[in-house]
Amino acid sequence: MEALQFSITVPQFAVLSVLGRLSKRLYYQGPLATIRLVDVPEPVLPSPDWVKIKTLMCGLCGSDVSLIFLKDSPAASPFTSFPCTIGHEFCGQVVEVGQNVEGIKSGELVTVAPHLGCATRGIGAECRACSMGRPANCENFAEGEISPGLFIGISRDLGGGFAPYLVAHKSQIFKLPQCVSPKEGAMIEPLSVTLQAVLDNMPGPDDQVLIIGGGVIGNLIIQSIRALGIGCPITVAEPSRFHAELASQASANHLITDGDILHHTVRLTGAKAYKPLLGPEILMGGFTKIFDTVASTQTLNADMRVLRTGGVLSVVGIGKEVKIDLTPLWLKLQTIKGVYCFGYTDLRGKKEHVFEIAIDLVKQKKVSLEPMATHIFPLEDYRKMIEVNLHKGKYKAVKTMVRFT
């Protein structure tokens, strides 16, 4: 079967680090491409605890794009193995069930929490993260019976969603009700990411929230806050007029489209600006909760300057190394939280996975996912899909997906 596979060598990396500046297309077409269609064997069940799935829809994540363009930090490389078939936002139909799997039947529509924690790796004694109910933050991503990988899609031994078939461990499977479409099913993963981010930095009704970035994740953070019944004011900083308008439709109260976050914070929150001898202003007062889906040097430094005393900054975006002035951190007693994936919670009075909450919110029509899947491609058109992702404003794209027939 054909699969969209990522691979890189040291010489290839060295050449792309120079020539890639001249043309981004070198990363996904031609002899230097990091991503290409290849023939791979159809997967078989690794053990009786696994399920085989026929892929219906798979979304292209921002982390997939970063992988293709080699934008990830080397610090994550011990927890990745390649060549690997990418794709971790997907849904599909069960076609084979292992003997030890209960409650899942062939023919059912499912989605998959892609994290590769202790249970999927066959490690009996759970690590601290898995025992805390956060298997997506497992301490054994490079251990056990599976090659290194944080999640399905970046592990050499397990194929991802950009292939007609894949396998998943029984602990990763979540059944979808009939009212949930395949497009929505493929977006349960990014919705769960944003729900977990909000649960980890839960705003109250009187909080003033700033979201940096109005793309898929930023939009879903807005929807997650509203779906949880929180009516606090939300401001979104997003340079794209198209995505800013979508943020407004998702119930954002204020938009910042000119990049001047500091001065707009003064206007919106009543904060007071102070001018240092050198560098940008620092504010007293400001936003109480910030979710940064970009996480660049520029945005993180701005975040800390507009975050008020005792405020919490959630770093949702994943990027390379950044340079930060820590003065606001100690001056204003701020908290910076790492945010990654999802786990278990007792939000509704019982222990359940965030995927279950996300699926229920979609079922209740409290979030709108289907309209976000704006561009659908066959697998062989993956280069066009990447092009659209590089120019989302031009194509008015939100989430791009591959459909399998």
N, C-alpha and C positions, 0 to 999 in steps of 0.2 A: 504494500500500500504506500501511497505518497504521503509524506509528512514534511512539515516546515521545521527545519532543523538548524540550530545555532551551533557554530563551532569557531574556534579561534586558535591560532598558533602564535608563538612569540614573534617570528619574523613578520607574519601578517599584521600583528598589532603594531609593530614598529613602522611598517610602511604606511598603514592607515593613519597613524598619528600625524604623519606629514601630509600625505596626499589627500586624506579625508577632509582637510581644511579647504581644499580646492573644490571638491564636489562631494556632497553627502551621498550621492547615488552610488559611489564606490562601496559603501557599506552594505548595499542590498542588491547590487547587480554587477556582473563581471567577475573576473577571477579572484578579486580580493574580498568578495562579499562574505559577511559573517553569517548570513542567513540564506538558505536555499532549499528548494524542494528536493528530497531524496527518497529513494525506495527503501523502506524498512519493513521488517517482518511484522505481521499482525500479532499483537501481544497475546500472551497466554496468562492464565491466572498464576501468580507467584506461589500461592498457597490456598488452602480451602477458606481462608479468611478474606478473600478478595472477590471483587465483582468486575465483570467486563462490561463496558459501556460503548454503545454506538453514538458517536458525537453528532449532535444536531446543529448547535450554534456554539461559536467560540469568539469571545471578544478580545481585541488587542488592547492590552493594558499599557499604561505609561511606563511601567517597569520593563515590559517587553521591548518597548522602543529604546529605553536607556540601554538595555542589554545589546540590542542590535548595533547601536552607535557607540558602544564601549564607554558609556558615561558613568558606570557604576564604580564605586570605590573599590580598590583592591582589597580592602579589609573584609569584604564579603566573599572573596574568591575561595576561601577554604570550604565554603558551604554551597558550592556550585560544582557540578561536574558535566563535562560535555565530551562529545557531541550530544545535544539534548533537543528533543522535540518540544518547542515552546507552547505556551497556552495554559492558563490556569483559571480563566473566567469562562466556564462552559456549562452546558447542560446536554443531556443525552438520554438515550433509551437503554435500559438494562437488557443485555442479550445473553449473559451467562452469570450464574450465581454459585459461589463456592459452597461446599457442604457445611461449613461452619457459620454461614451467614443466615440470620433469621430476620423475618419481617420485610424482606426485599424480594420482589418477584420479577421474573423476566417480563419485559414489555413495559415496565413502569418508567415514567419520566422522572429523572433525578438530576440534582446538581451535586457538586462535590466541594467540600472544604479542602483546599489543596495542600494544607500544611503536612509536613512529613515528620511528625513527632515520634515519641517513643513507641506508641502502639503500632504505627505503620512500619517501624523499623525492627519490630520483633524484640524490643528491649523490655524485659519483664519488670525490672525495678525502675519505676518512673523517675525522671529527673525532677528537680524542684519546680520548674516551669509547668511541666505537664501535670504534676500533682496539685498545682495551684489552679488548674483549669485553663491554662494558656498553652496548649500544645503547639500553637504557631510560633511560640517563642522558646521552643525546646532547646535544651543544652546539648543535645546529641545529634545535631544535624549532619555531622560528619562521622557518625558511628552506626553500628548495627548492620542489618542484612542488606541495606540499600546504599548505593553510592551516595556521596555527599549531595545535599540539596535541601534548601529551605522549604521548597514546595514542589508539587507536580509542575513540570515545565522547565525546571533547571536541574534535574537529576538525570544522569546518563542512563540509569536502569529503568526509568519510568517515562513513558511517552506522555506528552501533554495534549491539550485540546485541539491543536492545529494538526490533527490527523483523524482519519475516519473512525478509529477505535482506540481505546485506552483502558487501563485497569485502575481501580481505586480500592483502598482498604475499606472494610465494612464500617469502620469508625468515621469515615469521611463522607459517607453517603447520606443525602437528605432528599426525601421524596417530595415531589412537587404536586400540589393539587391540580385538578383539571382546569381550573380557572386561570392558572398561571401559564403564560405562553412561553415557548422556547426562548424568545428574545429576553423576556423577563427572567427566565431561569438562568440564563447566562450572565445576568447582571446581579444575581444574588450575592456573588462574591464581593464586588466593589461596594454594594450597599452595606454588606456586613462589615467591611473595613471602616466605613464612615460611622456606622452605628456604634462600633466598638470605640472609635475615637471620641464620640460624643459621650458615651457611657463612662469613659475614663476621665473626662473633663466636663462633667455634666453642668450645663448652665442652669441657673435659677431664673425665675421670671424677671428679676431685677438686674441681672447681669447684662452687660453690653458686650456683644460678641463681634469679633472681626475675623473674617475668613479671607486668607490670602490665596487668590486663584479661584476662578469661577468655572473651571472645566468640569469634567465628570465628577471627580472627588469633591471639589468645592460645592458643586450643585447638590450632590447627595448628602453632604454635611448639613446644608440648609434643610433639605427634605427630612433628614433624620431628626433634627431638632424639632421641626414642626410635627412630625409623625409621633413623637414622644409627648406631644401636648405642651411644649414649652413656647411661650409667646414672647420671649425676650427680643429686644431689638437686635437685628443682624445687619452688619455692614460687610460688603464684599468688595475687595480690591481686585479688579480684573481689567487689563488694558483693552481686551477685545470687546468691542461694542456688542457683537453677536452673543458672546457668552455672558456678558453682563446683563443683557436683556433676559436671557434664560434664567439667570440668577434672580432677577426681579420677579419673573413669573413663578419661581419656586418659593416666593414669599420673603426674599431679602428686602429689608426696609430702606437701605441706603447703598449706593454704588459709588466707588472711587475708580474712575477710569483714566485719570491723568497721571497716576503714579505718585501724587503728592500726599502720601498717607499721613505725614506728620501734621500738616496744616488742616486737613479734613478732620483729623482726630480732635483737634482743638475745637473746631466748629461743632462736631457731633456730640462730644462728650463733656465739653466745658473744661478740658485739661488746660494747663498753663505751660507755655513753652519757654525754655531757658536756652540762651545761646552760649555755647562754650567758646573758648578762645579759638579753637579750631574744630572743624567738623560740623555735622548737622545738629540741630536742636535736640534737646532731651526734654521730655514732658513729665510733669507731675500731674497725676490723674491719668485718665485714658480708659482703654478697654480693659475689662476684667478677665475675659477669656479670648484667646486667639488660637485659631487653627490654621497653620501654614502648610498649604499643599505644594508649595514651590520649594521652600527650604534652601534658598541660595544665601550667599554671604550678604547680599543686599537686603533681601526680605527679612532675614533673621535679625539683623542689626536694627532694621526699622521696627520690627515687632517689639523688641525689648525696649525701645525708646518710647513706644506708644502704649505699652502695657503698664497698668497702674500698680501701685504698691500691693503686694500680695496676690497679683494676678498669675494666671497659669497659661503658659504657651505650649500647645501641643504641636510637635514637629511631625506632621503627617507625610510630607514629601520626602523622597529618598534621593539623595544626590551624593556628590563627591565631598571632599574636605572643604570646610568653610573657615573663614577668619572672623572671629566675633570679639567685639569689645564687651567684656563682662561687667563693666561698671554698673549698668542698670540692674544686673542680676543681684548684686549685693546691696546697691543703694536702695532698691525698691522691693527687696525680699521676694523676688520672683521665683517661680518654679517652672522649669523646662521639662516637659514630659516626652519621652520617646513613645511613638505610636506605631504599632505594626500588627497588621492582621486582626485576629479575633479569637475569642475563646468562649468560656462558659460564664454565665451570670445568673443572679437570682433576682433580676429586675422585676419579674412578675410573681414573686413569692415562691418560685421553685427553680431548681438548677436546670438551666437549659442553654444550649449553644446559641450564640448570636445569629447563626444561620436560621434557626427556628423562628426567632423574633422577626428577622428580615422577611422570611417567607410569609409569615402571618400578616405583616404590614402591607405586603404586596397584595395578598388575598383580600384584605380589608379596603384596598384602594386608598391607603393613606400615603402612599408614595407613587410617583408616576415614572415608570421605567421604560415602557415600550417606546414613547416618543424620543427617548434619548438615543436609541439605536438608529442612527440617521443614515448610515451607509453600510450596505450588506454586499459582500463579495464572494465569489467562488474561491476556493483555495489557490487555484492557479493564478489568480489576480492579486497575489499578496503584495507585489511591488506597488501596484496602484493603491492598495490599502495603506501602505507606508507613506506614499506620497500625500495622500489625503490627510494623514495624521500630522505630517510636517507643515501643512498649510490649512489648518482647521477653519480659520476665519474665512479664507477664500472659498472653501467648499461648504461652509456652514455645517461643519461636522461636529458631532459630539462624541458618540461612541461608534467605532467601526467594528464590524464583525465578519466572520466567515460563516457561511451557511453550507452544511453538508446535506446532500440529497440521497 
